[in-house]
Amino acid sequence: MYDFKGGKILYEINDWMDGRDVVIHLPKKVLKLDGVSREIAFRSEKPMKDFKIVQNVYLKGELIETWEFGHVGFVIPHTMNTWETVVLADKGHVELIEWLQYDEDTDYLHRREICLTLDGDIFVRYRVFESISHASKELTGKRPIKIDIGPVYSIRPDQRLKDADGFRPIERELVFDIDATDFDIVRTCCSKTDMCPRCFRFMTTAAKILEYGLKNYFGFNHLLFVFSGRRGIHCWVCDEAARKLSDRERQSIAGFFNICSDSSASGLSGPKLRAATQHHQVTYSDPIQICTFGGLLWPLFRDYVGVEQGWLLSSHDIAMVGAELSRQAEEDEIEVKSRKKHKEEEEEEQYHAYNYSMFSKESHLSHFLAVLNAPSLSAVLNDADDWKKRISILEGKLRAGSPEECESIFKAIYHFTYPRIDIGVSAHRNHLLKAPFCIHPKTGKVCVPMMPKTFDTFDFESVPQIHRLIGGNQEDIDGFEAYVKQFQKEFLDSFPKKDEDEDE
């Protein structure tokens, strides 16, 4: 047997025709090949009539295939005869199964829930993929319009009724869901399910925040970002430590990123920078977190909030923002006082409140309004050049302004650009999330992976679509194959592997 493409010999036996079974040990890496070629070569010193070769293949004592290499009939003496069969791999689901199994034994895969959504919004939950071939059979037979991935349970999901009390989720990737509709309070170009390249910038900036925070504050390395196919980005944190987190720990990590919460007072719908209290054991420096994330948010605020979204272009906008920030400052002071009292009453609870002056001082608001209403600028910005002048003033204040001025600018940046995180998606292990490479039922777009290095250049409008793939559009076919290879090379291959030469 040898690699169909590379030609490398995987095994070779020279004394097989002696009436005994032959035991073959194949390396695991054979499962990653595009195909293998099996060749039988023999010669006879004497003529043979009605010659026939049948090969039975057993795996762990079970017959899995029978190959008849043909009825030769007559074999000419002193000649070399060869028969060859080529077995091509079913590559459609290899990457998905390899990911979900994490190089563990098959029991790990068999305890993973797969949820299939069939045509007519029929949900078939607690399915199990036994293997690559079984996954192919399930998907081609049922033809789901969506595949959701659930947790790894204590027992097989399809056997949950046998032990209902013991059936519980024990592992699951830590996941985050970034949805464009959560930015409706600040995006003016689109709303609801619509999305354009201008508001997609909010999405990619949110992904940058998650990537930086998860890697630098929590030490996670195996992150998978996937375009949801319409208006969102999903983040899968796949490190072993992340998969083993409890629901409480997941809620704490999600809370770390949940700086903004929505409010609608003072005539302005916008996020509130919360003095968040999370019951977690992760320690971090709040001012450093705020300033670091602010540095990632600044380019979005500087280059796009005013020019593309039309915010802060008039005195009326600025007055609305000022009123909202003032109201938030008052609420923050009340919230901090309430927390202090609650902490004294329940000493066993550990609260990590942001005691950073950005959230509790009101004096910086006047600085923010004064900077944006600089006398050298008109009350209404007429073009991009006017916005650049205002940004130039803000940049000067960030470099050399007073602490109050810097705080006011940071708060404005967070108000317009910080990610909105749905904690409910991240906090519970039994949450289902759409699998990569699904087809979005509304748009027909493939849910392709987004690598961090391509965040700024990713074009959600040009991802492969199902009707073009079926129609044979070569550009979409090439693009799809490129995404699959990227998924394998830059994500799957980044995981530490057991000995690749270990016997299957």
N, C-alpha and C positions, 0 to 999 in steps of 0.2 A: 504494500500500500504506500502511496506517495501523495504529496500535496499536488492537487490538480493544476494549480497555477505555478507554484514555485519549483515543483519537481523534486523536492526534498523527500527522501525515503523515510517513511515513518516506521515500518517494520518489514523484515524480509526473512523468509524461512526457506531452507533448501532441501529439507528431508521430510516433506509432509505426506508423501504417498506410502505410508507404512501401516495404514489401518488404525491409527490412533487419532483422538481428538487433539487439536492444537489450541493451546491457551495463549491468547495474545494480550499484552498489556499496552494500552495506548496512552500517550500523554494527554493531559486535559486540554492542551492548546489545540488539539485536533478539532475541538468544538468551535473554534473561532475561524477555521478555514472556510473558504468559499466552496470548496469541494475536494473530494479525494478520489483517486483512481486506484482501483483494485485490479491487479493483473495476475493471471496464472500462466506460467510458461512451463512446458514440458517437452520431452522428446522420448521416442521409443526406439529400441534397437530392433524390434520386430513389428510387423504390420499388425494393426488392431482393427477389428470390425465392431460396429455399433457402439462406439465409444461415447460416453456421456459423463459430464462433470456436474455435480450438484453440491452447492455449498450451503450448509446450515449455520446460521449465526445465532449464538446464545449470549444473553447478558444475565449474569447471576443465575444461571440455570434455566432461564426462560427463553424459548425460541422467539426471536424477534423478526427474523427474515430468512427467506430461502431464495437462493440464486441458482438458476439453471443456466449454465454458461453455454448451453447449446448441445444439440445432438450432432456430434462430429461425423458419425458414420464410420468412415475409414481413415486410419492414421497411417501415413506413409512412413516407412522406417527411415531412421537416420535423418529426420527433419525436426526443426524447432517449431513448436506450435504455441501460440499465445492467444489468450482471451482477456479482454479488458472490459470492466464496467466502471462508469463514472457516476458518483453519487454527489449531487449538488446540495449544498446546505439550504435549508429554508431560513433565509436571513431576515424574514419579515419581523420576527419577534425575538431574535437572539439577544439583541442589545437590551431590550426591556427586561427579559428574564435574568440576564446577567446582572443588571442593576438591582432588581428586587431581591435577588438571592444573596448578594454581597459576599460571594465566595464562601458562604456557609453551606451546611449540608441541605439536602432536599427538604427535610422537615421544616426548615425555616421558611422556605418558599411555600410549602403546603399550608402553613398557618397564616399566610397573608391574604387578606380579603381583597377580592376584585369585584367591583360593582359594574354591571353592564346596563346601559340604558338603551332599550330597544325602541324601534319606531312606534310612535304613539305615546311616548314618555312612560314606557313600562320599565320599572326598575327591577333588576334581578340582582339582589344583594347576596353577599356571603358566598360568592363563587371562588373557586380555587384553580390556579394554574398548576397542573402537575408537572409539566415539562414544556419545552419549546414546541414539540409536536402537539401536545394537548392544547396549548394556547392557540396554535394555528387552527386546530379543529373547532375550538370554542368560538373563535372570532369569525371564521369563515362560515360556520354553521348558523350562528345566531345573528351575525351582521349588526352589531350594536352601532348606534349613532354616537355613543360616547362611552369611554372607559374611565372609571374612577378608581383610584388606588386608596385602600384603607390601611389599617394597622396590621401588625403581626399579633395574633391572639395567642392566648395560652394553649388553646387546642385548635384543631382545624375548624374554620368557620362553618363548613358544611356538615360538621358533626356537633355543632353547638347544643342541639337539643338533648344530646346524651349526657351533658354535664352543664346545665344552664347556670348553676351556681358558680362553677369554676371558670366559666367563659368570660374572659376579660381581655382588653387590649394591654399588651406589655411593651410593645415597641412601635415606634412610628417616627418618620422623619419630622423634624421641626419645620413647619411650613408657614409661609407668609403670603398673603394675597393682597396685591396692590391693584386697586380698581379705579379707573378714571372717574367714575361717578362720585367718588369720595372727594374729588377735587372740584366739584361743581361750584363750591363756595368761592373759589378763586379764579377758575378758568372762565373766560368770557367768549372764547372762540367756539366752544361746543358745550353740549349739556347732555345729560342722561346717557344713552348708549352710543352716542356719536363720539368720534375721536378723529383728530387730525394731527399732522406732524407737530403743530405748535403745542397742543396740550399733551402730546406724547412725551415732550421734554420733562414734564412733571413726573412721568412714570419712570423714565430712565434715571432721573436724579434720585428718586426714591430707592431704586435698585442700588445705586452707588452708596447711599446711606446705609442700607442693609448690609451690603458687602463689606464696607469698611468696618462697621460696628461689630458684625458677627466674627470677622477675622481678628480684629485688633483688640476688642474688649472681651471676647469670649473664647478666642483661640480656635474657632472652627475653620476648616480649610476646604471641605468638599461641599461646595455650594453649586446648585443647579438653578439657573434662572430660565424660565420658559414663558414665551409669549402665549397668552391664553387664547389667541385666535380672533379676538375682537377688540377689547378695551382694557386688558389687564396684563399683569406680569405675576407669575407665581415663583416663589423662591422655596426651594427644597434644601434644607440643611441635612446632609446625609452622613456626617461623621458618626461613628459608633456612639460616642458620648452624647450626641444630640438625639439619636434614636432612642436612647435609654432614659431620657428625661421624664420626670413625673409631670402630671398636669400642672401642679403648683409651680414647678420650676419653669415650665413653658410659659405660664402666665407671667412670671417674673421677667423673663427675657423679653417677651413681647411688650411688657410694661416699660422696660428700659427705653424702647424706641417710641413709646406712645406719649410723646411730649405734648402733642396737640390734641385737643378735644373740641368738638364743634359747639358753637353758640350763635345766637341770633339776636342779641339785644343791641340797643343803640342804633338800629337801622342798618347794621352791617353783619352779614353772615360771614363768620370767619373762625379760625381756630383759636383756641385759648392755650397759652403756654402754661401748662399746669405745674403746680408744685406737687409732683406725683409721689404717692406713697405706695411702695411696693413691698410685699412681705417676702423678700428674697435675701439670699446670703451673698450675692454678687456685690462686691465693693467697687466703687469707681469714683472718680473725681468729677463732680457735676459741672463745674466751670470748664474743665478741659473738654468734656463731652459736648457741651454747648458750643464752645468756640471751634472745635474740630469739625463738627457737623455744619456749623455756620460757614466754614471755609468751603465745604462742598456745595453748599446752597447758594453762595454768593454769585457764582457765574450765571446761574439761572435767573436770579433776581436782577443782576446787572444787565444782562443781555436781552432778556425776554419779557420780564414782568410788565415793564412800561411800554415797550415798543410793540410787542405782539399781543399782550393781553389788555393793554389800555388802562392799567391801574396807575394811580398816583399821577395822573396827567392834569389834574385840576385841583383847585383849592377845595372844592366840594369833596373830592375823594379823600384828600388829606384830612379834612375835618372829620369825616366819617371814621377813618382809621384812628384818629386821635381820641374820639369819643369811645370807641371800642376798647382801645388800650387802657384808657382811664378807668373804664368799668371793670376790666380784668384786674387791674391793680387793686381795686377795692375788694374784689372777691378773693384775691390771693391772700390778702392780709387776714380776712375772716377765716379762710381755710387753714392758714398756718396756725392761728390761735386755737382753732378747734382741734387740730392735730396734736398740738402740745398738750391740751387737756386730756385728749383720748389716750395719749402715750402714758401719761401719769396714771391713768386708771387701769391700763392693761400693760404692765411692764414686760410681760412675756413676748409681746409683739414688737418686732423691730421695724421701725419706719425709717426710710431713707428719703427725707424731704429735701427738696431743693431750697436751701437757704441762701441761694444766690440772689444778690440784690436786684438782678434783672426782673425777678418775679414779684418783688415786694415793694419796690420803690415807685413812686409816682412822679418824682421830680424830673426824670429823664424824658417824660413825654413832651414837655415844652421844648426840649432840645431837638427832639425828632421833628416836631412841627416847624421849628425855626429853621432847621437845615433844609427841609423840603420847600419851605416858602422863602428861600433866600432872596433878598431884594434884587439881586442881579438877574433873576429869572422872572419871566412873565407868569401871571397867575395860571395861565393855560399853556401847556406845552404843545407847540404846533407841529413839531416834527422830531425825528430821531436825534437830531443834533441837540435840541433842547434837553432831551432826556439824557444824553451823554454828558451835558454840562452839569446836570443835577447829580448824576452818578459820580462825576469827578469830584464834586464837593463831598459826597458821602465817603468816597475812598480816602480823601484827605482827612476826614474826621476819624475814620477807622485807624489811620496811621498815626495821627497826632492829636486826636480829639480828647476831650475829658472822658473819664469813665462813664459818666451819665450819657454822653453823646454816643459812645460806642454801644452801650447797652440798648439805647433806643433804636439804633440801626439794626442790631442783632435781632431785636424783637420784631421789627418790621420784616426782616428777611424771613424769619421763621413763620410769621403770619401768612405770607404769600407762597412759600415754597416747601415747607416741611411735609414729609409724607404723612398721609393718614393711614393708620394701621388698624385693621380689624382684628382686635385681640381674640375674638371668638374663634376665628379660623385657626389661630396659632396655639390656643391654650389647651385644646383637648386632643388626645391621641386618637379618638374614634372619628375624627373629622375626615370626610372623603374629599379628595382633590383630583381634578382631571389629570389623566396621564399625559406625558409628553407624546408628541406625534399623533395625537387625536385630531379629528377634523371638527372644527367648530360648526355646529349644525346650522347656524344662521348665516355665517359668512363663507363657509366652505374652505376657510384657511386652515393650514396645518399648524398645530401648536408646536412651533420649532424652538429649540434651545437658543438662549442668548448668552454668549460668553461675555464676561466683564470687559474685555478689551474691545468689544464691538458695540458697547452700549451707545456711544455717541454716533455711530454710523448705521445702527440697525434701522432698516426700513420696513416697518410693519405692513406697509401697503403692497410690498412686492414679494411677500412670502408665498411659497407654493400654494396653489388652490386645487381642490380635488377635481373640479371639472376640467382644469387644464392638464392635470396629471393623467386623468383617464383619456383625455383627448390626444395624448401623446405630445404635448408641448415640451420640446426638448429643453428649453430654458428652465421650466419648472422641474422637470425630471432631474436635470443636473443640479439644480439648487437643492432639491430634496436630498439627493445622495450626498451633497456636500454637508448638509446639516447632520445627517446620520454619521458621517465620518467624523465630524467635529464633536458630536456627542460621545463617540467612542474614544477618540484620541485625547480630547481635552478634559473629559469628565470621567468616563469609566476607567481609562488607563491611569488615572491619578490615584486610584485606591491602592493601598498596599495589598499585594497578592501573596497567597501561599505559593509553595514551590510549583512552578508551572509544569515541571516534569514529573510531578507526582502522578501515580497511576490513577486512571479513572476507575 
